[in-house]
Amino acid sequence: MKKWVWVVATIVVALLIGGYAYSNHHATAKEYQAAMANGRTAIQAKHYTQAESYFQNALKRRLNDKPAQRYLTQTQRFVSAENALSDLKFASAQSHYTAVQNTTNASDVLVTRAKAKVKLVKGIRANVKQFKKILKTASGQNLALNYGQSNTTLDELFNNAKFRQKYYKNLYDQALALRKANNAGQSAATSSASSTSSSSAAASSSSTGTSTNSSSASLTSSEQSAANNYSGSNEYTVTQKEKELNGKTITAAQINNARKTINAAGGQADAMSDQDVRVALQTANKKNMSLTQYTKEYLK
């Protein structure tokens, strides 16, 4: 009788243990599926940090699970790419985005987004190469004391709407500093030429009683011509028509008011010459847009 009781008890315990194991396995499987589903939903909503947490939870439910690991690695790489792009580390960003788009059997959403970002970064890197080349040319002209020519070269950058995008901030700041140096150089050259002219005229008058034309030994003929025509805002090549809006000359007051409007709309009017401002007014007028709207769409 005792032996029979023990047999029954053993069977009951085995059934209980088996039932618990099955129940626990079923619950773990449901938790795993829920974590994976939540992770994919988080990716769709661009909540990448949450997605990482969900995939990590899925791995806790199924150790070394390959699908969960692929999703987690893909998401982490996409986050690394986004951070690199924000830090203007374009080569690193492109590398991470490429790895994401080449991941198979994981998130198709991330693959699609990564493909678009790879295209974006390639375009940015091409622009950086072009902008650096122009900036190098302008810097060489500055070193050669060709300040007006350097400013003209810089206008190629400042008149390019893309150059104002956040991706090119470092180059934009360099160009802004160079234009400031050019303007200072032109002012100094003009002052020097004026001083030389006055001294020469005074010396000639005291010795011969007649006045002579000033000689500007420090400037070439082309530099002197540029300095004589320079109006303080790198505009000596601007025609009268380019200074008009609807047939009327754009006044200094209009330019000052336009600068305030551009700054208020998020633009960078301090980096714009007077002619840049005129062009903005003219273009906004042609597009039947307010200057504020034009700034937000094209100058930010």
C-alpha positions as CSV (number, residue, x, y, z in Angstrom):
1,M,0.0,0.0,0.0
2,K,2.8,2.4,0.8
3,K,4.5,1.8,-2.5
4,W,1.3,2.6,-4.4
5,V,0.9,5.9,-2.5
6,W,4.5,6.9,-3.4
7,V,3.9,6.1,-7.0
8,V,0.8,8.2,-7.1
9,A,2.5,11.1,-5.3
10,T,5.4,11.0,-7.7
11,I,3.1,11.1,-10.7
12,V,1.2,14.1,-9.2
13,V,4.4,16.0,-8.5
14,A,5.7,15.3,-12.1
15,L,2.4,16.6,-13.5
16,L,2.6,19.7,-11.4
17,I,6.2,20.4,-12.4
18,G,5.4,19.8,-16.1
19,G,2.4,22.0,-16.0
20,Y,4.4,24.8,-14.4
21,A,7.2,24.5,-16.9
22,Y,4.7,24.6,-19.8
23,S,2.9,27.5,-18.3
24,N,6.1,29.4,-17.7
25,H,7.4,28.7,-21.2
26,H,4.1,29.9,-22.7
27,A,4.2,33.1,-20.7
28,T,7.8,33.7,-21.7
29,A,6.9,33.2,-25.3
30,K,4.1,35.8,-25.1
31,E,6.4,38.3,-23.4
32,Y,9.0,37.8,-26.1
33,Q,6.5,38.3,-28.9
34,A,5.1,41.4,-27.1
35,A,8.6,42.9,-26.7
36,M,9.4,42.3,-30.4
37,A,6.1,43.8,-31.5
38,N,6.6,46.9,-29.3
39,G,10.1,47.3,-30.6
40,R,8.9,47.4,-34.2
41,T,6.1,49.9,-33.2
42,A,8.7,52.1,-31.5
43,I,10.8,52.1,-34.7
44,Q,7.8,53.2,-36.7
45,A,7.3,56.1,-34.3
46,K,11.0,57.0,-34.5
47,H,11.4,56.2,-30.7
48,Y,14.7,54.4,-31.2
49,T,15.8,54.4,-27.6
50,Q,12.6,52.7,-26.6
51,A,13.0,50.2,-29.5
52,E,16.4,49.2,-28.2
53,S,15.0,48.6,-24.7
54,Y,12.2,46.4,-26.1
55,F,14.7,44.3,-28.2
56,Q,16.9,43.9,-25.2
57,N,13.9,42.6,-23.2
58,A,13.2,40.2,-25.9
59,L,16.7,38.8,-25.7
60,K,16.2,38.3,-21.9
61,R,13.2,36.1,-22.7
62,R,15.2,34.2,-25.4
63,L,18.9,34.2,-24.8
64,N,21.0,34.6,-28.0
65,D,17.9,34.9,-30.2
66,K,19.1,35.8,-33.6
67,P,16.0,37.9,-34.8
68,A,16.0,40.0,-31.7
69,Q,19.8,40.5,-31.9
70,R,19.5,41.6,-35.6
71,Y,16.8,44.1,-34.7
72,L,18.8,45.4,-31.8
73,T,22.0,45.8,-33.7
74,Q,20.3,47.4,-36.7
75,T,18.6,50.0,-34.4
76,Q,21.8,50.8,-32.5
77,R,23.6,51.4,-35.8
78,F,20.9,53.7,-37.0
79,V,21.1,55.7,-33.8
80,S,24.9,55.9,-34.2
81,A,24.4,57.2,-37.7
82,E,22.0,59.8,-36.6
83,N,24.4,61.0,-33.8
84,A,27.3,61.1,-36.3
85,L,25.2,63.2,-38.7
86,S,24.3,65.7,-35.9
87,D,28.0,65.9,-35.1
88,L,28.8,66.7,-38.7
89,K,30.9,63.4,-39.0
90,F,29.6,62.6,-42.4
91,A,31.9,59.7,-43.3
92,S,31.0,57.9,-40.1
93,A,27.3,58.6,-40.6
94,Q,27.4,57.2,-44.1
95,S,29.1,54.0,-42.9
96,H,26.5,53.4,-40.2
97,Y,23.6,54.1,-42.5
98,T,25.0,51.8,-45.1
99,A,25.3,49.0,-42.6
100,V,21.6,49.5,-41.6
101,Q,20.3,49.4,-45.2
102,N,22.3,46.2,-45.8
103,T,20.8,44.4,-42.8
104,T,18.4,41.6,-43.9
105,N,15.6,39.9,-42.0
106,A,15.2,42.8,-39.6
107,S,13.3,46.2,-39.9
108,D,12.3,47.2,-43.4
109,V,11.4,50.6,-42.0
110,L,15.0,51.2,-40.9
111,V,16.3,50.0,-44.3
112,T,14.1,52.5,-46.2
113,R,15.1,55.3,-43.9
114,A,18.7,54.4,-44.1
115,K,18.7,54.4,-47.9
116,A,17.3,57.9,-47.9
117,K,19.9,59.1,-45.4
118,V,22.7,57.5,-47.4
119,K,21.6,59.6,-50.4
120,L,21.4,62.7,-48.2
121,V,24.9,62.2,-46.7
122,K,26.4,61.6,-50.2
123,G,25.0,64.9,-51.4
124,I,26.2,66.7,-48.3
125,R,29.7,65.3,-48.7
126,A,29.8,66.4,-52.4
127,N,28.7,69.9,-51.3
128,V,31.3,70.0,-48.6
129,K,34.0,69.2,-51.2
130,Q,32.7,71.9,-53.5
131,F,32.3,74.5,-50.8
132,K,35.8,73.8,-49.4
133,K,37.3,74.3,-52.9
134,I,35.6,77.7,-53.3
135,L,36.6,78.8,-49.8
136,K,40.2,77.8,-50.5
137,T,40.2,79.9,-53.6
138,A,38.8,82.9,-51.6
139,S,41.4,82.4,-48.9
140,G,44.2,82.4,-51.5
141,Q,42.9,85.7,-52.9
142,N,42.8,87.2,-49.4
143,L,46.4,86.2,-48.8
144,A,47.3,87.9,-52.1
145,L,45.5,91.0,-50.9
146,N,42.9,90.7,-53.6
147,Y,40.1,91.5,-51.1
148,G,37.5,92.5,-53.6
149,Q,38.0,89.4,-55.7
150,S,37.9,87.2,-52.6
151,N,34.6,88.7,-51.6
152,T,33.3,88.1,-55.1
153,T,34.3,84.4,-54.8
154,L,32.7,84.2,-51.4
155,D,29.4,85.4,-52.9
156,E,29.2,82.1,-54.7
157,L,28.8,80.5,-51.3
158,F,26.6,83.1,-49.6
159,N,24.2,83.2,-52.6
160,N,23.8,79.4,-52.4
161,A,20.8,78.6,-50.2
162,K,22.2,75.2,-49.3
163,F,25.3,76.8,-47.8
164,R,23.1,78.1,-45.0
165,Q,22.0,74.7,-43.9
166,K,23.2,73.3,-40.6
167,Y,25.4,70.7,-42.2
168,Y,27.8,73.4,-43.4
169,K,28.0,75.5,-40.2
170,N,31.7,75.2,-39.8
171,L,32.4,76.3,-43.4
172,Y,29.8,79.0,-43.1
173,D,31.5,80.5,-40.0
174,Q,34.9,80.4,-41.8
175,A,33.5,82.1,-44.9
176,L,31.9,84.8,-42.7
177,A,35.2,85.4,-40.9
178,L,37.0,85.7,-44.2
179,R,34.5,88.2,-45.6
180,K,34.9,90.3,-42.5
181,A,38.7,90.2,-43.0
182,N,38.3,91.2,-46.6
183,N,36.1,94.1,-45.8
184,A,38.6,95.3,-43.1
185,G,41.4,94.9,-45.7
186,Q,39.6,96.9,-48.2
187,S,38.9,99.7,-45.7
188,A,42.5,99.7,-44.6
189,A,43.7,99.8,-48.3
190,T,41.4,102.7,-49.1
191,S,42.5,104.7,-46.0
192,S,46.1,104.0,-46.9
193,A,45.6,105.2,-50.5
194,S,43.9,108.3,-49.3
195,S,46.6,109.1,-46.8
196,T,49.3,108.5,-49.4
197,S,47.5,110.8,-51.8
198,S,47.2,113.6,-49.3
199,S,50.8,113.4,-48.3
200,S,52.0,113.3,-51.9
201,A,49.8,116.3,-52.9
202,A,51.0,118.3,-49.9
203,A,54.7,117.6,-50.7
204,S,54.2,118.4,-54.3
205,S,52.3,121.6,-53.6
206,S,55.0,122.9,-51.2
207,S,57.8,122.3,-53.6
208,T,56.3,123.3,-56.9
209,G,53.0,125.1,-56.0
210,T,51.0,122.7,-58.1
211,S,49.0,119.7,-57.3
212,T,49.6,116.2,-58.8
213,N,47.6,113.1,-58.9
214,S,48.0,110.7,-56.0
215,S,50.1,107.6,-56.4
216,S,49.0,104.5,-54.5
217,A,52.2,102.4,-54.3
218,S,50.5,99.9,-52.1
219,L,47.8,99.0,-54.6
220,T,47.7,97.6,-58.2
221,S,45.6,99.4,-60.7
222,S,42.9,96.8,-60.5
223,E,42.9,96.9,-56.7
224,Q,42.7,100.7,-56.7
225,S,39.7,100.6,-59.1
226,A,37.9,98.1,-56.9
227,A,38.7,100.2,-53.8
228,N,37.4,103.4,-55.4
229,N,34.2,101.7,-56.4
230,Y,33.7,99.8,-53.1
231,S,30.6,101.0,-51.2
232,G,31.2,99.1,-47.9
233,S,29.1,96.0,-48.7
234,N,30.9,94.3,-51.6
235,E,28.6,95.8,-54.1
236,Y,30.8,97.7,-56.5
237,T,29.9,95.4,-59.4
238,V,26.1,95.8,-58.9
239,T,24.2,97.6,-61.6
240,Q,21.5,100.2,-60.9
241,K,18.8,97.8,-62.1
242,E,19.9,95.2,-59.5
243,K,19.4,97.8,-56.8
244,E,15.7,98.5,-57.7
245,L,12.4,96.9,-56.7
246,N,9.5,97.5,-59.0
247,G,11.5,100.2,-60.8
248,K,12.3,102.1,-57.6
249,T,15.7,102.2,-55.9
250,I,15.8,100.2,-52.6
251,T,16.7,102.6,-49.9
252,A,19.0,102.1,-47.0
253,A,16.1,102.3,-44.6
254,Q,14.4,99.4,-46.6
255,I,17.5,97.4,-46.3
256,N,17.8,97.9,-42.6
257,N,14.2,97.0,-42.1
258,A,14.6,93.9,-44.3
259,R,17.6,92.8,-42.2
260,K,15.5,93.0,-39.0
261,T,12.7,91.0,-40.7
262,I,15.2,88.3,-41.9
263,N,16.7,88.0,-38.4
264,A,13.3,87.8,-36.8
265,A,12.3,85.0,-39.2
266,G,15.4,82.9,-38.3
267,G,17.7,84.0,-41.1
268,Q,21.2,85.4,-40.7
269,A,21.1,88.9,-42.0
270,D,24.4,89.8,-40.4
271,A,26.1,87.5,-42.9
272,M,24.4,89.1,-45.8
273,S,25.7,92.0,-47.9
274,D,23.3,94.9,-48.8
275,Q,23.0,93.3,-52.2
276,D,22.1,89.9,-50.7
277,V,19.3,91.7,-48.9
278,R,18.1,93.4,-52.1
279,V,18.1,90.1,-53.9
280,A,16.0,88.6,-51.1
281,L,13.5,91.5,-51.4
282,Q,13.4,91.2,-55.2
283,T,13.0,87.4,-55.1
284,A,10.3,87.4,-52.5
285,N,8.4,90.0,-54.5
286,K,8.7,87.8,-57.7
287,K,7.4,84.8,-55.8
288,N,4.5,86.9,-54.3
289,M,5.7,86.0,-50.8
290,S,6.4,88.1,-47.8
291,L,10.0,88.5,-46.8
292,T,9.3,86.6,-43.6
293,Q,7.8,83.6,-45.5
294,Y,10.7,83.7,-48.0
295,T,13.3,83.7,-45.3
296,K,11.7,80.7,-43.6
297,E,11.6,78.7,-46.8
298,Y,14.8,79.7,-48.5
299,L,17.2,81.5,-46.2
300,K,17.2,79.3,-43.0
